[in-house]
Amino acid sequence: MRSLLLAAAQNRWLREHASRYWFVRGTVSRFMPGETFDAALSAAEALRSKRIGTVFTHLGENVKDSAEAQQVTEHYLEVLRRIKESGLQAEISVKLTQLGLDLSPDLCFEHLKAIVERAPKDSIVWVDMEASNYVDATLDLYRRALTAHPNVGICLQAYLHRTKDDLAKLLPLRPSIRLVKGAYDEPPEIAFARKQDVDESYFELGKQMLRAKKENRCVRAAFGTHDVALMRRLADFAAAEGFGKKDFEVQMLYGIQRAEQERLASEGCTSIVLVAYGSYWYPWFVRRLAERPANLWFMVRNVFAA
Ligand SMILES: Cc1cc2nc3c(=O)[nH]c(=O)nc-3n(C[C@H](O)[C@H](O)[C@H](O)COP(=O)(O)OP(=O)(O)OC[C@H]3O[C@@H](n4cnc5c(N)ncnc54)[C@H](O)[C@@H]3O)c2cc1C
């Protein structure tokens, strides 16, 4: 089912037609507050009242020309201005293919640099990790950006066999890392296939990130997961290493495990929600279905809920 859904995420016909169906749109609204940045901003205000921080991401990937990449860059510069104006403690997360990585790594780097230079120095601009064929290029650009600007962070995927080495090579640069399990359909030569193996890889990498943070070799160690059991294991490890609650950072997606997001915040942990918005939501949304096929039932219920 997961592979089928991840294949559907790449299907152009479905992408163009799915958004016309009200029951699909109804299900999407569970995972994003709306298509506009204003809707995302309102959601962030509501989260702030619960002491939950926000990371904004404008949905989109693989732009077709440099004008589109420039437009995305300008959009993020405007978002940074709006964040400052609102007084929110919010950050952004960008996809390099949306900033023109397929067109030219140098052009993409210029766009990333413009965004990172505009962002406050005490916050992080997060770089998403995409499918495995982009990992080398993403890490290259991340290293270039980090060398000049400490306020940039990278997402690493625990399902990839290579991530252990990638993490070891990044730590001497004092990175900020958001660890996730990984959302794409990767073959077993590249990624662990069994959930149990992915979870163990996540736990081992998470421990290394926390040790590195303790030794001041990692600026932010953020756990991008909704897996409560895994979070608890890492929280116990962090406590045993002497970390305060505030230093334990979890990032989750809007609409998923809301009670857990609030519980972490009320206990004093750093609880952050990634709020996505934009009209190009189809592949992102189908990846959310693939993570939990039970979400399909939620969509089926929407069909009959009219
Ligand atoms: C802040 C953030 C940023 C991310 N950035 C990236 C990225 O840059 N690159 C990338 O490849 N992936 C990214 N991901 C997605 C990630 O790789 C996983 O696909 C996703 O988080 C599901 O894995 P999990 O860790 O929650 O664990 P799972 O084992 O998949 O889920 C654990 C439990 O969480 C709940 N859950 C998980 N997903 C859903 C869902 N969609 N709907 C409802 N309940 C759910 C279920 O209760 C499930 O049992 C990101 C995730 C987060 C939270």
The ligand as an SDF file (V2000), in Angstrom:
LIG
                    3D

 53 58  0  0  0  0  0  0  0  0999 V2000
    8.8280   18.2900   10.9420 C   0  0  0  0  0  0  0  0  0  0  0  0
    8.9760   17.2050    9.9030 C   0  0  0  0  0  0  0  0  0  0  0  0
    9.7460   17.4440    8.7810 C   0  0  0  0  0  0  0  0  0  0  0  0
    9.9020   16.4510    7.8120 C   0  0  0  0  0  0  0  0  0  0  0  0
   10.7430   16.6650    6.7620 N   0  0  0  0  0  0  0  0  0  0  0  0
   11.0340   15.6490    5.9270 C   0  0  0  0  0  0  0  0  0  0  0  0
   12.0190   15.7770    4.9200 C   0  0  0  0  0  0  0  0  0  0  0  0
   12.6220   16.8360    4.7340 O   0  0  0  0  0  0  0  0  0  0  0  0
   12.2820   14.6900    4.1360 N   0  0  0  0  0  0  0  0  0  0  0  0
   11.6360   13.4870    4.2990 C   0  0  0  0  0  0  0  0  0  0  0  0
   11.9650   12.5260    3.5870 O   0  0  0  0  0  0  0  0  0  0  0  0
   10.6750   13.3460    5.2310 N   0  0  0  0  0  0  0  0  0  0  0  0
   10.3600   14.3840    6.0380 C   0  0  0  0  0  0  0  0  0  0  0  0
    9.4070   14.2190    7.0090 N   0  0  0  0  0  0  0  0  0  0  0  0
    8.5280   13.0120    6.9930 C   0  0  0  0  0  0  0  0  0  0  0  0
    9.1780   11.8280    7.7020 C   0  0  0  0  0  0  0  0  0  0  0  0
   10.2580   11.3260    6.9400 O   0  0  0  0  0  0  0  0  0  0  0  0
    8.1740   10.6830    7.9210 C   0  0  0  0  0  0  0  0  0  0  0  0
    7.7020   10.2340    6.6770 O   0  0  0  0  0  0  0  0  0  0  0  0
    6.9850   11.0630    8.7800 C   0  0  0  0  0  0  0  0  0  0  0  0
    7.3440   11.8990    9.8290 O   0  0  0  0  0  0  0  0  0  0  0  0
    6.3190    9.7820    9.3690 C   0  0  0  0  0  0  0  0  0  0  0  0
    7.2320    9.1130   10.1750 O   0  0  0  0  0  0  0  0  0  0  0  0
    7.1960    9.1160   11.7790 P   0  0  0  0  0  0  0  0  0  0  0  0
    8.5590    9.4390   12.2600 O   0  0  0  0  0  0  0  0  0  0  0  0
    6.1330    9.9870   12.2690 O   0  0  0  0  0  0  0  0  0  0  0  0
    6.9930    7.5950   12.1930 O   0  0  0  0  0  0  0  0  0  0  0  0
    5.9080    6.5080   11.7660 P   0  0  0  0  0  0  0  0  0  0  0  0
    6.4250    5.2140   12.2960 O   0  0  0  0  0  0  0  0  0  0  0  0
    5.5900    6.6000   10.3040 O   0  0  0  0  0  0  0  0  0  0  0  0
    4.6270    6.9490   12.5670 O   0  0  0  0  0  0  0  0  0  0  0  0
    4.5570    6.8610   13.9830 C   0  0  0  0  0  0  0  0  0  0  0  0
    3.1180    7.1790   14.3830 C   0  0  0  0  0  0  0  0  0  0  0  0
    2.8560    8.5690   14.1050 O   0  0  0  0  0  0  0  0  0  0  0  0
    1.5480    8.7270   13.5630 C   0  0  0  0  0  0  0  0  0  0  0  0
    1.6610    9.1940   12.1700 N   0  0  0  0  0  0  0  0  0  0  0  0
    2.7840    9.2410   11.3950 C   0  0  0  0  0  0  0  0  0  0  0  0
    2.5220    9.7680   10.1870 N   0  0  0  0  0  0  0  0  0  0  0  0
    1.2070   10.0480   10.1800 C   0  0  0  0  0  0  0  0  0  0  0  0
    0.3240   10.6060    9.2310 C   0  0  0  0  0  0  0  0  0  0  0  0
    0.7480   10.9940    8.0230 N   0  0  0  0  0  0  0  0  0  0  0  0
   -0.9720   10.7530    9.5770 N   0  0  0  0  0  0  0  0  0  0  0  0
   -1.4360   10.3920   10.7990 C   0  0  0  0  0  0  0  0  0  0  0  0
   -0.6470    9.8520   11.7430 N   0  0  0  0  0  0  0  0  0  0  0  0
    0.6500    9.6870   11.4600 C   0  0  0  0  0  0  0  0  0  0  0  0
    0.8950    7.3580   13.6170 C   0  0  0  0  0  0  0  0  0  0  0  0
    0.2370    7.2590   14.8580 O   0  0  0  0  0  0  0  0  0  0  0  0
    2.0620    6.4210   13.5870 C   0  0  0  0  0  0  0  0  0  0  0  0
    1.7900    5.1790   14.1800 O   0  0  0  0  0  0  0  0  0  0  0  0
    9.2310   15.1990    7.9780 C   0  0  0  0  0  0  0  0  0  0  0  0
    8.4650   14.9700    9.1190 C   0  0  0  0  0  0  0  0  0  0  0  0
    8.3370   15.9430   10.0700 C   0  0  0  0  0  0  0  0  0  0  0  0
    7.5130   15.6460   11.2930 C   0  0  0  0  0  0  0  0  0  0  0  0
  1  2  1  0
  2  3  1  0
  2 52  2  0
  3  4  2  0
  4  5  1  0
  4 50  1  0
  5  6  2  0
  6  7  1  0
  6 13  1  0
  7  8  2  0
  7  9  1  0
  9 10  1  0
 10 11  2  0
 10 12  1  0
 12 13  2  0
 13 14  1  0
 14 15  1  0
 14 50  1  0
 15 16  1  0
 16 17  1  0
 16 18  1  0
 18 19  1  0
 18 20  1  0
 20 21  1  0
 20 22  1  0
 22 23  1  0
 23 24  1  0
 24 25  2  0
 24 26  1  0
 24 27  1  0
 27 28  1  0
 28 29  2  0
 28 30  1  0
 28 31  1  0
 31 32  1  0
 32 33  1  0
 33 34  1  0
 33 48  1  0
 34 35  1  0
 35 36  1  0
 35 46  1  0
 36 37  1  0
 36 45  1  0
 37 38  2  0
 38 39  1  0
 39 40  1  0
 39 45  2  0
 40 41  1  0
 40 42  2  0
 42 43  1  0
 43 44  2  0
 44 45  1  0
 46 47  1  0
 46 48  1  0
 48 49  1  0
 50 51  2  0
 51 52  1  0
 52 53  1  0
M  END
$$$$
